[in-house]
């Protein structure tokens, strides 16, 4: 039984923020993402001051054939949301696939997307093939397959490459159900996502409790994990199980690929 802190990587983005507190110290650069590599998964914290591109990720089969990579299914757990902050998932109504390139080139695609208001604690599941966008004014934790394959359909005039042909191949053109409803699991845990690629739960710790094998993402609080000090914004790889001792009430996400528990 052991727990090991994962070293973060800070990634600058034009849409990022200098305000990363309370998870990380504020920075001079506009940081959009903080990465924590986690085996088959990649755990990120995202901070936005501008709208991100409209984009889509491929499935495993498509990414394997065309990118020599795994695909990308992900989830978002909202940590902070300014008034009016929102995310887009799928379309307000079904669109014709052949119309996607013109919708993207004209920018009309932004208005055809289904935009969902965000509050801290909301969770969104984003399967591969979902056309999506993250809006400004958000801090969120993203858990995804460890892949960086992204196809952009629209980027608000930024000078970055678009990928309309591949987007057309992989995009789903229907509706998305929006925010998930969490389910209470045993022992006070809250099940957020259970799927093929990852299973994620949320738990609050006041005092001491064990966390399971996989990865523990500290969203709030401080204390120790197997005797090692932690603070919010840290991510830990857990082998076997680990004991969390919270000095102040702590909120964690625990995540694992499903075969870790089989």
N, C-alpha and C positions, 0 to 999 in steps of 0.2 A: 504494500500500500504506500503510495507516494503522490505528491503533487508538485508540479514544476511550472514556474511562471514562463509564459511565452513572451519573447521580446517583440515589442510592437514596431511596425514600420509606418512612418508618417508619409502620406502621399499628397503632394500639392495638386489642387484642381482649381480651374478658373472660377468654378461655382462654389468653392469651399469657404471656410470661415476662419477667422483668427480667434474666435471665442470657443474654446473647447472645454472650459470649466463646466462642471466640476469633475469631469472624467479624466481630463488631461490638463496640464498647464497651458494657458493661452500662449499663442505663438505669433511671431512677426509675419510668417508666411500664411497664405490662405490654404489651410489644410482641408481637403475634402474627405479623405478616408484615412483611417488608421487600421492597418492590417495585422491580423494574428493568424499565421498559417497553422492549420490544425489537421494534418494528415489529409484525408479525403475531403475535408471541409476547409473553408476559409471564413474566419469570423472577422467582421469589420464594424467599426463605428463610423458613421457618415454624418457630416455637418454641412448644411446647405444655406447659402445666402442668395442663390439664383436657381432658376429651374434647370434641372438636368435634361439631357437629350431624351427624345422619344426613342425607345430602343426595344430590342427583343433578343432573347438568347436561344440557341439551338438545343435540341435534344441530344442525348448521348449518341444515338445512331448517326445523326447528321454531322455532329461535331467530329465524331471519329472518322467519318469518310472525308470531310472537307477541311478539317482543321487539325487533324491528328491530336485531338484533345477530348476530354470528357465534356458533356453538355453542362448546362447551368440552370438548376432550379434553386430558388432562394426564398427566404422569408425576411420580413422586416418587423422589428418590434420598436414602436415609437417611444422615444425617451423624452423629447422636448418638442413642443409645437407652438410656434407663434400664432396669433390670431389669423385665421384664414388659411393656414397651412393645409396642404392636401397632396394626395398622390393619385396617379392615374393607373388604372388597371383595366385592360380590355376596352370595349367600345360601348357607347350608350345604346346602340342597336347594331345588329349585324351589318357589316359592310361587304361589298363585293371585293373579292381578293384582287381582281384585275384593276380595281380603282385605287389600291393602296399607293402605287408609285406617284400618281398625280396628287393624291391627298397629302403625301409626304412632301413632294416638291413645292407645293403651294403653301404648306403650313396649316392647311385646313384640318389636318389630322388632329391637331391639338384640341379643336372644338368637338371632334367626333369621339374623343376618348371619354371614358367614364371616370370622373374625378370624385374622390372620396375625401371628406374632411377627416382630419387626424386629431387625436388626443393622446397624451401620454398613456401608455398601457395598451394601445391598440396593436393588433398583430395582423399582418397581411401575408398570405402565402402566394408565391409567384412561380407557378410551374413554368418550365421551359416552353417557349412558344407564346407566352403572354406578352402582348404589346403593353409597355408600361413607361411611366415617367415618375420621378420624385420631384416634388415642388420645393420652393424656397422656404426657409424658416423652420427647418427640421433638424433634429438630431435623432438618429436611430441606430439600432444594432441590427446588422444584417448577418445572417448565417446562410451560407451557400455552398454548393459544390465548389471544389477548388479548381476553378476555371476562370479565365479572364476573357472568354470569347463573347464579344458584344457586337451586335449589328445595329447601327444607328439609322433611323428613318428620318429624323428631323432634329436640328441642333440650333435653332434660333439664330441662324446666320453665322455661327462660329466657324472658323476656318478648319474644320475637321472633316475627315472622309465620311461619307454616307455609304450604306451597304444595302441599297434597295433591292437588288436581285436576290441576295441571300435572305433578306428579311421576308421577301415575298414567298420564298420556299418554306419558311418555318413558322410564320406568324399565324396565330389563331385569330379569327375575325369576328368572334362572338363576344358575349358578355362575360364578366367576371363577378363572382358573388360578393366581393368586398371584404371587409374586415371579418376575421374569424371570431367565433365565440369560443372562449376557452372552456375547458372541462376540468372540474375538480378531480384530481387523482387521489389515491390513498395517501395518508400521512400529511395532509395539508398541502400537497403539491398541486400545481395548476398546469394541466397539459395544454400546450399551445399548438404544437404541430406534431403529428405522427405520420411519416410518409416513407417512401422508398429510400430516400437519401439521408434523412436525419430525423431525429426525434428530439423535440425541445420542450422542456418544462420550466416553469417559473416557480421559485420558492422564496419564502421569507424566513430568515433565520434570526431568532432572538435567543441567544445562549449558544448551545452546541448541538450540532446534528451532522450526520454523515451525508456526503454527496456521492453519487454513483460514478462509475468509470465513464470516462469521456472527457468533456471539457466544461469548465465552470467559468462563467462570465460574470464578473462582479459589477452590478449596475449601481448599487447604493451600499453604503456602510463600510466599516473597516473591522479588522480583527486578524485572526490567523487561520491558515489552512494547513493542517498537519504541522503546526508549529511555526510556519513561515508567515510573516506579516503580509496582509493584503490591504488594498484600498480600492475604491471604485475605479473602473476603467482598466482593471487588470484581468487577464485571462489565464487560466490554469489548465494544464493537462493532468488528468487524474488517472492513475493506474490502480486498479482494484477499487478501493474506495478511499475517501479522505474525510477527515473531521474538520468541519468549519466551526470555529469559535468566534462569535460575533461580539465585538466590544460595543458597537452600536447596531441597532437593527439593520440587517443586511438583506438586500434583494439580489438574487442570482438567477441567471439562466443556466440550466444544465443542458448540454446537447451531446448527442452521440450518433454514430451511424448505427442502424438497427442491429447489425450482426454483433455488436459489442455486448449485447445482452442475451444472445442466443446460446 
